[in-house]
C-alpha cells in the first residue's frame, strides 16, 4: 500500500494526543458520574479523538482513509489464522466467567462490540500502518501503543484489578501484533475488525465486569 512521506515525530504524536485528551475526559467523567455510567462519555471522547486524528491526517498529511470492507477474495488460510487465533484467545475466560455477567450487561457489551472495533482498527492499524518504519517496526510499535492505551485509559478505574489489567495488556499486545501483521499482508481492515468484534464480546465483557467487581473489593 502506498505510504505518504511523513515524519515519525508528527505521526507518532497523534496517539499521545488521543490518550491525553481521553484520559482527561475519563477523569472528569468518573468525578461527575456514577462509575457504571462514566465509561459512556469516556468512550465517546475516545472515538471522537481517534476519528478527528484520522480525518486530520487525511486532510493535512494526505494519509488515505480506506477500510476496504470487502470480504472477498478470501485470504489464504495462513493469513486467516492470524485473525482467528486472537479472536479465540479469550474463549476460555468467557466460558468460565460468563455466568457472572448479567444478560443486560452482555447485551450492552454486544452493542459496544459492534461499534468499538471500527474506531480502534481504523486508528491503531489503519492510521499507524503509515509510520515511516520497517514492517516489524510498525507491527511492534503499534501493538505496544495499543496495549499501553488499555493500561493508561482503562487501567485506573475499570480494569484496576492487577490480574485483569496485566492479562488485558498482554493479550492486547499479542492481538495488536497479529492484526497489524495481517493488515500489512492483506491490505484490508475488515478481517481484523471482525476478529476484534469477537474479542470484545468474549473478553472485554468479562474483563470489565470482573474488573469492576474486584475493584470494589480492593
N, CA, C and O of each residue as an XYZ file, in Angstrom:
872
protein
N       0.847     -1.194      0.000
C       0.000      0.000      0.000
C       0.880      1.241      0.000
O       1.914      1.273      0.668
N       0.486      2.230     -0.725
C       1.282      3.448     -0.828
C       1.257      4.209      0.481
O       0.207      4.390      1.097
N       2.446      4.656      0.899
C       2.560      5.367      2.165
C       3.079      6.770      1.920
O       4.182      6.915      1.392
N       2.344      7.804      2.276
C       2.837      9.171      2.107
C       4.098      9.390      2.934
O       4.261      8.783      3.992
N       4.989     10.254      2.456
C       6.189     10.577      3.208
C       5.814     11.493      4.363
O       5.363     12.619      4.149
N       5.999     11.014      5.574
C       5.625     11.787      6.759
C       6.570     11.415      7.890
O       6.942     10.249      8.019
N       6.956     12.359      8.693
C       7.934     12.101      9.737
C       7.324     11.290     10.867
O       6.135     11.394     11.166
N       8.174     10.480     11.486
C       7.744      9.673     12.624
C       7.262     10.560     13.755
O       6.280     10.242     14.427
N       7.950     11.669     13.965
C       7.604     12.567     15.069
C       6.182     13.106     14.927
O       5.460     13.207     15.919
N       5.781     13.446     13.726
C       4.452     14.023     13.510
C       3.358     12.975     13.688
O       2.358     13.220     14.362
N       3.553     11.814     13.083
C       2.502     10.803     13.139
C       2.400     10.168     14.515
O       1.300      9.869     14.978
N       3.532      9.957     15.175
C       3.514      9.300     16.479
C       2.915     10.197     17.547
O       2.553      9.722     18.623
N       2.805     11.489     17.261
C       2.203     12.397     18.242
C       0.703     12.169     18.378
O       0.142     12.410     19.447
N       0.044     11.709     17.317
C      -1.410     11.571     17.344
C      -1.909     10.593     18.408
O      -2.867     10.921     19.108
N      -1.303      9.397     18.567
C      -1.778      8.517     19.640
C      -1.688      9.154     21.020
O      -2.568      8.946     21.856
N      -0.641      9.923     21.266
C      -0.492     10.536     22.587
C      -1.485     11.674     22.792
O      -1.941     11.903     23.912
N      -1.821     12.381     21.728
C      -2.874     13.397     21.828
C      -4.198     12.735     22.173
O      -4.926     13.207     23.046
N      -4.509     11.639     21.484
C      -5.744     10.890     21.756
C      -5.769     10.391     23.194
O      -6.780     10.527     23.882
N      -4.662      9.815     23.649
C      -4.610      9.252     25.001
C      -4.756     10.332     26.065
O      -5.488     10.146     27.037
N      -4.077     11.444     25.896
C      -4.131     12.505     26.904
C      -5.515     13.144     26.976
O      -6.030     13.381     28.069
N      -6.121     13.426     25.824
C      -7.452     14.030     25.819
C      -8.497     13.072     26.379
O      -9.388     13.478     27.126
N      -8.379     11.801     26.013
C      -9.340     10.821     26.522
C      -9.175     10.623     28.019
O     -10.167     10.501     28.737
N      -7.944     10.590     28.499
C      -7.719     10.416     29.938
C      -8.292     11.591     30.717
O      -8.851     11.411     31.799
N      -8.153     12.788     30.171
C      -8.751     13.960     30.804
C     -10.267     13.802     30.878
O     -10.879     14.114     31.900
N     -10.869     13.319     29.796
C     -12.305     13.083     29.799
C     -12.716     12.020     30.792
O     -13.769     12.126     31.420
N     -11.890     10.989     30.941
C     -12.173      9.931     31.913
C     -12.170     10.486     33.328
O     -13.067     10.190     34.117
N     -11.167     11.286     33.649
C     -11.081     11.845     34.999
C     -12.294     12.718     35.307
O     -12.811     12.693     36.424
N     -12.743     13.482     34.330
C     -13.941     14.298     34.536
C     -15.174     13.421     34.692
O     -16.026     13.688     35.539
N     -15.271     12.379     33.879
C     -16.452     11.512     33.905
C     -16.604     10.794     35.235
O     -17.700     10.738     35.792
N     -15.505     10.242     35.748
C     -15.611      9.457     36.976
C     -15.861     10.336     38.198
O     -16.312      9.844     39.233
N     -15.575     11.619     38.088
C     -15.840     12.520     39.206
C     -17.221     13.169     39.123
O     -17.721     13.706     40.112
N     -17.828     13.116     37.945
C     -19.133     13.748     37.768
C     -20.274     12.744     37.653
O     -21.435     13.094     37.866
N     -19.947     11.494     37.317
C     -20.982     10.489     37.082
C     -20.717      9.242     37.907
O     -19.580      9.002     38.313
N     -21.759      8.436     38.164
C     -21.537      7.135     38.799
C     -20.618      6.281     37.927
O     -20.632      6.408     36.703
N     -19.820      5.413     38.549
C     -18.842      4.624     37.820
C     -19.476      3.792     36.712
O     -18.875      3.603     35.654
N     -20.694      3.291     36.951
C     -21.317      2.419     35.956
C     -21.729      3.169     34.688
O     -21.995      2.547     33.660
N     -21.782      4.498     34.757
C     -22.136      5.294     33.584
C     -20.967      6.117     33.057
O     -21.028      6.623     31.937
N     -19.927      6.257     33.828
C     -18.831      7.163     33.454
C     -18.102      6.724     32.191
O     -17.507      7.547     31.495
N     -18.146      5.427     31.894
C     -17.429      4.952     30.717
C     -18.071      5.408     29.408
O     -17.407      5.439     28.372
N     -19.358      5.763     29.446
C     -20.046      6.154     28.213
C     -19.464      7.434     27.598
O     -19.064      7.411     26.434
N     -19.405      8.552     28.341
C     -18.771      9.740     27.749
C     -17.280      9.544     27.509
O     -16.711     10.157     26.606
N     -16.639      8.690     28.315
C     -15.210      8.440     28.122
C     -14.960      7.795     26.764
O     -14.073      8.215     26.021
N     -15.745      6.776     26.450
C     -15.589      6.133     25.148
C     -16.023      7.060     24.020
O     -15.433      7.046     22.939
N     -17.055      7.870     24.270
C     -17.476      8.830     23.258
C     -16.352      9.780     22.880
O     -16.142     10.066     21.701
N     -15.628     10.269     23.886
C     -14.493     11.155     23.625
C     -13.365     10.402     22.927
O     -12.711     10.942     22.035
N     -13.142      9.171     23.330
C     -12.119      8.325     22.706
C     -12.396      8.163     21.214
O     -11.493      8.305     20.389
N     -13.636      7.868     20.876
C     -13.995      7.704     19.471
C     -13.906      9.026     18.716
O     -13.493      9.055     17.557
N     -14.287     10.108     19.365
C     -14.230     11.422     18.718
C     -12.787     11.820     18.413
O     -12.501     12.337     17.333
N     -11.881     11.581     19.355
C     -10.483     11.973     19.149
C      -9.789     11.073     18.128
O      -8.975     11.553     17.339
N     -10.099      9.776     18.131
C      -9.499      8.903     17.118
C     -10.000      9.278     15.726
O      -9.225      9.313     14.770
N     -11.297      9.557     15.617
C     -11.861      9.949     14.319
C     -11.272     11.268     13.841
O     -10.926     11.412     12.668
N     -11.158     12.238     14.757
C     -10.591     13.538     14.394
C      -9.142     13.389     13.941
O      -8.708     14.075     13.015
N      -8.394     12.501     14.585
C      -6.995     12.281     14.204
C      -6.892     11.704     12.799
O      -6.043     12.118     12.010
N      -7.761     10.747     12.491
C      -7.753     10.133     11.161
C      -8.100     11.164     10.094
O      -7.451     11.231      9.050
N      -9.127     11.965     10.361
C      -9.535     12.995      9.400
C      -8.455     14.066      9.237
O      -8.214     14.553      8.132
N      -7.808     14.428     10.350
C      -6.721     15.409     10.301
C      -5.569     14.883      9.446
O      -5.040     15.593      8.591
N      -5.191     13.630      9.692
C      -4.081     13.039      8.938
C      -4.418     12.930      7.456
O      -3.544     13.079      6.603
N      -5.671     12.673      7.157
C      -6.093     12.579      5.761
C      -6.065     13.943      5.074
O      -5.604     14.065      3.939
N      -6.553     14.950      5.761
C      -6.669     16.277      5.139
C      -5.336     16.990      5.024
O      -5.039     17.587      3.990
N      -4.531     16.936      6.074
C      -3.316     17.752      6.095
C      -2.051     16.979      5.722
O      -1.067     17.583      5.293
N      -2.062     15.661      5.877
C      -0.877     14.877      5.561
C      -1.084     13.946      4.376
O      -0.147     13.283      3.933
N      -2.308     13.894      3.864
C      -2.572     13.071      2.691
C      -2.629     11.585      2.950
O      -2.522     10.795      2.012
N      -2.798     11.177      4.212
C      -2.905      9.755      4.529
C      -4.300      9.270      4.139
O      -5.291      9.819      4.621
N      -4.400      8.266      3.287
C      -5.708      7.832      2.799
C      -6.540      7.156      3.878
O      -6.012      6.511      4.783
N      -7.846      7.319      3.761
C      -8.786      6.617      4.632
C      -9.415      5.518      3.799
O     -10.164      5.799      2.863
N      -9.121      4.279      4.125
C      -9.684      3.168      3.349
C      -9.884      1.951      4.219
O      -8.920      1.279      4.586
N     -11.133      1.661      4.553
C     -11.408      0.481      5.368
C     -11.360     -0.792      4.530
O     -11.083     -1.872      5.051
N     -11.629     -0.663      3.238
C     -11.640     -1.821      2.341
C     -12.418     -2.964      2.980
O     -11.834     -3.950      3.428
N     -13.728     -2.825      3.017
C     -14.575     -3.752      3.763
C     -14.985     -4.991      2.982
O     -15.819     -5.764      3.454
N     -14.416     -5.199      1.791
C     -14.771     -6.387      1.019
C     -14.238     -7.648      1.698
O     -13.079     -7.704      2.110
N     -15.104     -8.657      1.807
C     -14.693     -9.924      2.396
C     -14.037    -10.844      1.373
O     -13.309    -11.766      1.741
N     -14.287    -10.600      0.111
C     -13.725    -11.455     -0.922
C     -12.736    -10.647     -1.778
O     -12.908     -9.437     -1.924
N     -11.713    -11.287     -2.340
C     -11.441    -12.715     -2.218
C     -10.937    -13.080     -0.825
O     -10.284    -12.278     -0.157
N     -11.248    -14.289     -0.404
C     -10.865    -14.719      0.935
C      -9.350    -14.858      1.042
O      -8.712    -15.398      0.138
N      -8.774    -14.377      2.137
C      -7.324    -14.540      2.325
C      -6.951    -16.012      2.458
O      -7.809    -16.857      2.711
N      -5.682    -16.307      2.286
C      -5.206    -17.673      2.469
C      -5.395    -18.101      3.914
O      -5.508    -17.263      4.809
N      -5.430    -19.393      4.135
C      -5.636    -19.898      5.492
C      -4.528    -19.450      6.435
O      -4.772    -19.198      7.614
N      -3.308    -19.353      5.911
C      -2.203    -18.915      6.771
C      -2.425    -17.504      7.277
O      -2.053    -17.183      8.406
N      -3.039    -16.645      6.442
C      -3.345    -15.292      6.883
C      -4.536    -15.279      7.827
O      -4.545    -14.544      8.815
N      -5.542    -16.091      7.524
C      -6.734    -16.117      8.369
C      -6.408    -16.542      9.795
O      -7.039    -16.087     10.748
N      -5.410    -17.423      9.931
C      -5.020    -17.866     11.271
C      -4.639    -16.679     12.143
O      -4.898    -16.686     13.347
N      -4.026    -15.662     11.549
C      -3.560    -14.510     12.327
C      -4.699    -13.655     12.856
O      -4.486    -12.844     13.756
N      -5.909    -13.816     12.316
C      -7.048    -13.091     12.870
C      -8.001    -14.016     13.614
O      -8.781    -13.558     14.449
N      -7.947    -15.318     13.319
C      -8.808    -16.273     14.024
C      -8.277    -16.541     15.427
O      -9.046    -16.564     16.388
N      -6.969    -16.743     15.549
C      -6.379    -17.069     16.855
C      -6.618    -15.971     17.891
O      -7.032    -16.287     19.006
N      -6.374    -14.691     17.575
C      -6.664    -13.660     18.584
C      -8.113    -13.659     19.031
O      -8.402    -13.386     20.196
N      -9.026    -13.960     18.120
C     -10.444    -13.966     18.477
C     -10.774    -15.084     19.450
O     -11.728    -14.976     20.221
N      -9.989    -16.165     19.421
C     -10.275    -17.313     20.280
C      -9.498    -17.292     21.593
O      -9.794    -18.077     22.494
N      -8.515    -16.411     21.717
C      -7.710    -16.370     22.942
C      -8.543    -16.219     24.212
O      -8.265    -16.908     25.194
N      -9.555    -15.346     24.234
C     -10.316    -15.160     25.474
C     -11.476    -16.131     25.650
O     -12.288    -15.955     26.558
N     -11.573    -17.165     24.791
C     -12.725    -18.062     24.855
C     -12.815    -18.772     26.196
O     -13.902    -18.898     26.761
N     -11.670    -19.241     26.716
C     -11.682    -19.940     28.000
C     -12.156    -19.054     29.134
O     -12.940    -19.485     29.980
N     -11.680    -17.809     29.154
C     -12.106    -16.859     30.186
C     -13.605    -16.625     30.101
O     -14.293    -16.555     31.120
N     -14.102    -16.505     28.885
C     -15.529    -16.254     28.682
C     -16.367    -17.428     29.183
O     -17.362    -17.230     29.881
N     -15.970    -18.639     28.832
C     -16.741    -19.829     29.208
C     -16.811    -19.982     30.719
O     -17.869    -20.309     31.257
N     -15.703    -19.753     31.411
C     -15.665    -19.965     32.856
C     -16.290    -18.828     33.654
O     -16.635    -19.014     34.821
N     -16.443    -17.651     33.045
C     -16.939    -16.498     33.799
C     -18.243    -15.907     33.279
O     -18.742    -14.927     33.831
N     -18.799    -16.494     32.220
C     -19.968    -15.901     31.603
C     -21.151    -15.820     32.564
O     -21.978    -14.915     32.451
N     -21.239    -16.757     33.509
C     -22.363    -16.742     34.450
C     -22.336    -15.509     35.348
O     -23.361    -15.129     35.913
N     -21.173    -14.888     35.483
C     -21.066    -13.703     36.338
C     -21.568    -12.446     35.644
O     -21.749    -11.409     36.283
N     -21.793    -12.536     34.337
C     -22.205    -11.367     33.566
C     -23.707    -11.423     33.326
O     -24.217    -12.401     32.781
N     -24.410    -10.379     33.730
C     -25.861    -10.340     33.554
C     -26.218    -10.200     32.079
O     -25.419     -9.711     31.280
N     -27.423    -10.634     31.730
C     -27.867    -10.563     30.343
C     -27.928     -9.125     29.821
O     -27.485     -8.872     28.700
N     -28.469     -8.166     30.605
C     -28.458     -6.775     30.123
C     -27.046     -6.242     29.873
O     -26.809     -5.522     28.903
N     -26.097     -6.609     30.770
C     -24.720     -6.155     30.580
C     -24.124     -6.776     29.323
O     -23.417     -6.108     28.568
N     -24.409     -8.052     29.102
C     -23.889     -8.726     27.919
C     -24.464     -8.102     26.650
O     -23.768     -7.972     25.643
N     -25.744     -7.716     26.707
C     -26.352     -7.047     25.561
C     -25.703     -5.705     25.283
O     -25.473     -5.343     24.130
N     -25.406     -4.964     26.353
C     -24.732     -3.679     26.188
C     -23.342     -3.835     25.614
O     -22.927     -3.057     24.755
N     -22.611     -4.852     26.091
C     -21.274     -5.109     25.572
C     -21.347     -5.531     24.109
O     -20.480     -5.174     23.311
N     -22.393     -6.297     23.755
C     -22.564     -6.691     22.359
C     -22.736     -5.484     21.455
O     -22.164     -5.427     20.367
N     -23.528     -4.518     21.910
C     -23.711     -3.284     21.143
C     -22.401     -2.515     21.044
O     -22.047     -1.993     19.987
N     -21.689     -2.455     22.164
C     -20.381     -1.797     22.183
C     -19.422     -2.470     21.205
O     -18.652     -1.802     20.515
N     -19.480     -3.814     21.155
C     -18.565     -4.565     20.298
C     -18.827     -4.327     18.820
O     -17.925     -4.495     17.999
N     -20.041     -3.941     18.471
C     -20.348     -3.634     17.077
C     -19.765     -2.289     16.645
O     -19.546     -2.047     15.458
N     -19.519     -1.423     17.620
C     -19.041     -0.067     17.324
C     -17.532      0.059     17.510
O     -16.834      0.601     16.653
N     -17.042     -0.443     18.627
C     -15.659     -0.223     19.037
C     -14.600     -0.639     18.015
O     -13.682      0.142     17.761
N     -14.684     -1.845     17.408
C     -13.605     -2.271     16.505
C     -13.383     -1.355     15.312
O     -12.250     -1.219     14.850
N     -14.431     -0.725     14.801
C     -14.273      0.156     13.640
C     -13.373      1.343     13.970
O     -12.517      1.726     13.172
N     -13.574      1.915     15.144
C     -12.760      3.064     15.541
C     -11.325      2.640     15.864
O     -10.367      3.256     15.399
N     -11.192      1.577     16.668
C      -9.852      1.181     17.107
C      -9.010      0.638     15.956
O      -7.831      0.974     15.843
N      -9.593     -0.187     15.110
C      -8.812     -0.727     13.995
C      -8.449      0.360     12.987
O      -7.346      0.359     12.440
N      -9.368      1.281     12.744
C      -9.071      2.375     11.810
C      -7.921      3.231     12.322
O      -7.119      3.739     11.538
N      -7.845      3.388     13.648
C      -6.798      4.238     14.226
C      -5.504      3.466     14.453
O      -4.466      3.832     13.900
N      -5.546      2.402     15.258
C      -4.323      1.718     15.678
C      -3.680      0.900     14.559
O      -2.465      0.704     14.565
N      -4.465      0.424     13.610
C      -3.909     -0.278     12.467
C      -3.959      0.589     11.200
O      -2.933      0.804     10.555
N      -5.137      1.079     10.851
C      -5.289      1.812      9.600
C      -4.417      3.049      9.501
O      -3.829      3.311      8.452
N      -4.327      3.819     10.592
C      -3.518      5.041     10.580
C      -2.045      4.745     10.830
O      -1.176      5.261     10.126
N      -1.763      3.915     11.830
C      -0.367      3.696     12.219
C       0.391      2.799     11.258
O       1.606      2.648     11.387
N      -0.301      2.201     10.298
C       0.427      1.451      9.272
C       1.281      2.379      8.411
O       2.171      1.924      7.692
N       1.004      3.689      8.488
C       1.766      4.671      7.710
C       2.983      5.199      8.457
O       3.645      6.119      7.976
N       3.291      4.642      9.616
C       4.513      5.028     10.320
C       5.725      4.754      9.431
O       5.805      3.688      8.821
N       6.665      5.690      9.346
C       7.840      5.504      8.485
C       8.869      4.584      9.139
O       9.986      4.998      9.448
N       8.470      3.334      9.340
C       9.323      2.340      9.972
C       9.324      1.075      9.124
O       8.568      0.964      8.159
N      10.169      0.132      9.486
C      10.146     -1.165      8.824
C       8.829     -1.873      9.129
O       8.067     -1.436      9.992
N       8.566     -2.966      8.419
C       7.329     -3.717      8.646
C       7.182     -4.114     10.116
O       6.142     -3.873     10.728
N       8.224     -4.722     10.673
C       8.129     -5.161     12.064
C       8.208     -3.995     13.033
O       7.709     -4.087     14.155
N       8.822     -2.910     12.618
C       8.793     -1.713     13.448
C       7.385     -1.197     13.616
O       6.982     -0.824     14.718
N       6.627     -1.175     12.521
C       5.228     -0.739     12.585
C       4.376     -1.712     13.386
O       3.514     -1.305     14.166
N       4.625     -2.992     13.186
C       3.846     -4.005     13.906
C       4.049     -3.874     15.409
O       3.080     -3.814     16.166
N       5.301     -3.830     15.839
C       5.600     -3.829     17.274
C       5.244     -2.506     17.939
O       4.714     -2.499     19.050
N       5.525     -1.385     17.276
C       5.222     -0.096     17.893
C       3.716      0.115     17.999
O       3.229      0.578     19.031
N       2.979     -0.215     16.953
C       1.524     -0.041     17.015
C       0.907     -0.955     18.061
O      -0.024     -0.555     18.760
N       1.419     -2.186     18.178
C       0.899     -3.116     19.187
C       1.218     -2.628     20.595
O       0.386     -2.729     21.497
N       2.429     -2.096     20.781
C       2.808     -1.580     22.100
C       1.938     -0.393     22.494
O       1.506     -0.296     23.643
N       1.680      0.508     21.556
C       0.829      1.663     21.851
C      -0.611      1.234     22.109
O      -1.278      1.786     22.983
N      -1.088      0.256     21.355
C      -2.442     -0.269     21.543
C      -2.581     -0.877     22.936
O      -3.576     -0.646     23.623
N      -1.587     -1.653     23.348
C      -1.603     -2.251     24.682
C      -1.518     -1.176     25.761
O      -2.254     -1.217     26.747
N      -0.616     -0.215     25.567
C      -0.460      0.865     26.546
C      -1.737      1.674     26.693
O      -2.042      2.155     27.784
N      -2.484      1.829     25.614
C      -3.729      2.599     25.692
C      -4.706      1.963     26.671
O      -5.435      2.671     27.366
N      -4.727      0.634     26.731
C      -5.627     -0.037     27.670
C      -5.175      0.191     29.111
O      -6.000      0.355     30.009
N      -3.873      0.199     29.320
C      -3.348      0.475     30.659
C      -3.615      1.919     31.062
O      -4.098      2.182     32.163
N      -3.303      2.844     30.177
C      -3.367      4.265     30.504
C      -4.798      4.770     30.629
O      -5.091      5.593     31.496
N      -5.688      4.287     29.776
C      -7.055      4.796     29.772
C      -7.969      4.058     30.736
O      -8.704      4.685     31.499
N      -7.930      2.748     30.708
C      -8.931      1.977     31.451
C      -8.369      1.318     32.701
O      -9.134      0.822     33.529
N      -7.049      1.302     32.856
C      -6.448      0.625     33.995
C      -6.641      1.318     35.326
O      -6.559      0.682     36.377
N      -6.896      2.620     35.293
C      -7.029      3.358     36.556
C      -8.339      3.062     37.269
O      -8.418      3.176     38.492
N      -9.367      2.684     36.517
C     -10.685      2.517     37.126
C     -11.320      1.176     36.776
O     -11.478      0.328     37.654
N     -11.687      0.963     35.510
C     -12.485     -0.202     35.148
C     -11.681     -1.495     35.131
O     -12.236     -2.567     35.374
N     -10.405     -1.417     34.852
C      -9.559     -2.610     34.837
C      -8.476     -2.503     35.903
O      -7.346     -2.944     35.693
N      -8.815     -1.926     37.028
C      -7.802     -1.616     38.040
C      -7.290     -2.843     38.782
O      -6.203     -2.793     39.358
N      -8.042     -3.947     38.784
C      -7.555     -5.164     39.432
C      -6.329     -5.674     38.674
O      -6.390     -5.865     37.460
N      -5.219     -5.897     39.377
C      -3.956     -6.226     38.714
C      -4.038     -7.453     37.809
O      -3.535     -7.392     36.687
N      -4.652     -8.579     38.240
C      -4.706     -9.738     37.333
C      -5.421     -9.425     36.027
O      -4.999     -9.864     34.958
N      -6.505     -8.664     36.120
C      -7.263     -8.301     34.923
C      -6.454     -7.352     34.043
O      -6.429     -7.504     32.822
N      -5.798     -6.383     34.656
C      -5.043     -5.384     33.900
C      -3.853     -6.009     33.184
O      -3.616     -5.727     32.009
N      -3.102     -6.857     33.887
C      -1.934     -7.500     33.274
C      -2.357     -8.385     32.110
O      -1.757     -8.341     31.036
N      -3.397     -9.192     32.330
C      -3.885    -10.070     31.260
C      -4.360     -9.262     30.062
O      -4.118     -9.641     28.916
N      -5.033     -8.151     30.324
C      -5.532     -7.308     29.240
C      -4.386     -6.704     28.438
O      -4.431     -6.692     27.208
N      -3.364     -6.202     29.120
C      -2.230     -5.573     28.424
C      -1.451     -6.587     27.588
O      -1.047     -6.290     26.464
N      -1.243     -7.781     28.136
C      -0.501     -8.810     27.397
C      -1.278     -9.262     26.166
O      -0.728     -9.339     25.067
N      -2.560     -9.560     26.359
C      -3.352    -10.064     25.235
C      -3.574     -8.994     24.166
O      -3.577     -9.305     22.975
N      -3.759     -7.747     24.574
C      -3.955     -6.705     23.560
C      -2.679     -6.468     22.753
O      -2.746     -6.122     21.574
N      -1.521     -6.652     23.380
C      -0.271     -6.548     22.618
C      -0.187     -7.659     21.577
O       0.128     -7.402     20.415
N      -0.470     -8.897     21.993
C      -0.414    -10.028     21.067
C      -1.430     -9.871     19.940
O      -1.135    -10.150     18.778
N      -2.623     -9.422     20.299
C      -3.649     -9.209     19.277
C      -3.236     -8.095     18.321
O      -3.441     -8.195     17.111
N      -2.653     -7.035     18.874
C      -2.198     -5.938     18.029
C      -1.148     -6.382     17.026
O      -1.151     -5.938     15.877
N      -0.245     -7.263     17.461
C       0.770     -7.812     16.559
C       0.108     -8.589     15.425
O       0.425     -8.385     14.253
N      -0.816     -9.482     15.785
C      -1.480    -10.314     14.768
C      -2.298     -9.477     13.793
O      -2.242     -9.701     12.583
N      -3.051     -8.520     14.309
C      -3.924     -7.730     13.442
C      -3.130     -6.836     12.495
O      -3.486     -6.711     11.323
N      -2.066     -6.218     12.983
C      -1.260     -5.369     12.104
C      -0.512     -6.215     11.073
O      -0.397     -5.829      9.909
N      -0.011     -7.356     11.501
C       0.678     -8.250     10.565
C      -0.260     -8.644      9.440
O       0.125     -8.619      8.271
N      -1.494     -9.009      9.783
C      -2.477     -9.376      8.770
C      -2.758     -8.197      7.843
O      -2.787     -8.352      6.622
N      -2.962     -7.033      8.423
C      -3.313     -5.856      7.620
C      -2.201     -5.496      6.640
O      -2.479     -5.127      5.499
N      -0.952     -5.599      7.071
C       0.167     -5.298      6.194
C       0.289     -6.320      5.065
O       0.767     -5.995      3.978
N      -0.143     -7.551      5.324
C      -0.083     -8.586      4.296
C      -1.276     -8.544      3.357
O      -1.126     -8.725      2.149
N      -2.470     -8.304      3.912
C      -3.707     -8.418      3.135
C      -4.220     -7.078      2.619
O      -4.803     -7.014      1.537
N      -4.008     -6.000      3.389
C      -4.443     -4.681      2.958
C      -5.885     -4.349      3.256
O      -6.378     -3.305      2.830
N      -6.586     -5.227      3.991
C      -7.987     -4.963      4.335
C      -8.156     -4.991      5.849
O      -7.595     -5.847      6.534
N      -8.928     -4.053      6.351
C      -9.177     -3.994      7.796
C     -10.384     -4.810      8.225
O     -10.587     -5.028      9.420
N     -11.183     -5.261      7.282
C     -12.444     -5.894      7.657
C     -12.225     -7.155      8.487
O     -12.997     -7.417      9.409
N     -11.202     -7.938      8.186
C     -10.969     -9.159      8.952
C     -10.460     -8.866     10.364
O     -10.955     -9.478     11.310
N      -9.494     -7.959     10.552
C      -9.158     -7.557     11.922
C     -10.344     -6.970     12.676
O     -10.473     -7.185     13.882
N     -11.210     -6.235     11.990
C     -12.395     -5.673     12.647
C     -13.303     -6.782     13.149
O     -13.789     -6.720     14.278
N     -13.542     -7.804     12.320
C     -14.397     -8.919     12.728
C     -13.772     -9.690     13.888
O     -14.463    -10.080     14.829
N     -12.464     -9.904     13.812
C     -11.767    -10.581     14.906
C     -11.851     -9.766     16.185
O     -12.084    -10.315     17.262
N     -11.663     -8.468     16.071
C     -11.741     -7.555     17.214
C     -13.136     -7.581     17.828
O     -13.280     -7.521     19.049
N     -14.152     -7.669     16.993
C     -15.532     -7.729     17.477
C     -15.737     -8.946     18.371
O     -16.318     -8.840     19.451
N     -15.259    -10.099     17.918
C     -15.406    -11.325     18.709
C     -14.648    -11.207     20.024
O     -15.147    -11.618     21.072
N     -13.447    -10.648     19.970
C     -12.653    -10.460     21.187
C     -13.388     -9.582     22.191
O     -13.421     -9.885     23.384
N     -13.976     -8.498     21.707
C     -14.683     -7.587     22.611
C     -15.843     -8.282     23.309
O     -16.080     -8.052     24.494
N     -16.560     -9.122     22.594
C     -17.685     -9.837     23.202
C     -17.192    -10.856     24.217
O     -17.698    -10.915     25.338
N     -16.201    -11.662     23.827
C     -15.751    -12.755     24.684
C     -14.912    -12.287     25.865
O     -15.070    -12.778     26.983
N     -14.032    -11.348     25.614
C     -13.047    -10.973     26.627
C     -13.432     -9.735     27.413
O     -13.448     -9.767     28.643
N     -13.741     -8.646     26.729
C     -13.958     -7.390     27.429
C     -15.210     -7.407     28.283
O     -15.261     -6.744     29.318
N     -16.226     -8.158     27.864
C     -17.438     -8.217     28.679
C     -17.120     -8.757     30.059
O     -17.559     -8.201     31.067
N     -16.359     -9.838     30.106
C     -15.995    -10.441     31.387
C     -14.935     -9.612     32.097
O     -15.013     -9.409     33.308
N     -13.936     -9.127     31.343
C     -12.848     -8.371     31.965
C     -13.359     -7.111     32.638
O     -12.971     -6.805     33.766
N     -14.229     -6.377     31.954
C     -14.759     -5.145     32.534
C     -15.593     -5.459     33.762
O     -15.480     -4.786     34.786
N     -16.430     -6.483     33.659
C     -17.276     -6.836     34.794
C     -16.433     -7.281     35.984
O     -16.624     -6.803     37.102
N     -15.500     -8.199     35.739
C     -14.668     -8.700     36.828
C     -13.768     -7.596     37.366
O     -13.483     -7.556     38.563
N     -13.320     -6.706     36.497
C     -12.509     -5.584     36.960
C     -13.280     -4.693     37.897
O     -12.742     -4.243     38.908
N     -14.537     -4.427     37.579
C     -15.381     -3.607     38.452
C     -15.611     -4.305     39.778
O     -15.541     -3.687     40.841
N     -15.886     -5.600     39.706
C     -16.145     -6.345     40.930
C     -14.907     -6.380     41.830
O     -14.999     -6.131     43.032
N     -13.761     -6.687     41.245
C     -12.539     -6.767     42.040
C     -12.130     -5.402     42.568
O     -11.594     -5.288     43.670
N     -12.387     -4.365     41.773
C     -12.020     -3.013     42.199
C     -12.820     -2.586     43.423
O     -12.322     -1.826     44.254
N     -14.049     -3.064     43.540
C     -14.866     -2.705     44.696
C     -14.428     -3.456     45.943
O     -14.688     -3.020     47.065
N     -13.758     -4.596     45.739
C     -13.297     -5.393     46.881
C     -11.992     -4.849     47.428
O     -11.781     -4.817     48.640
N     -11.111     -4.420     46.523
C      -9.773     -3.977     46.948
C      -9.823     -2.658     47.710
O      -8.785     -2.151     48.136
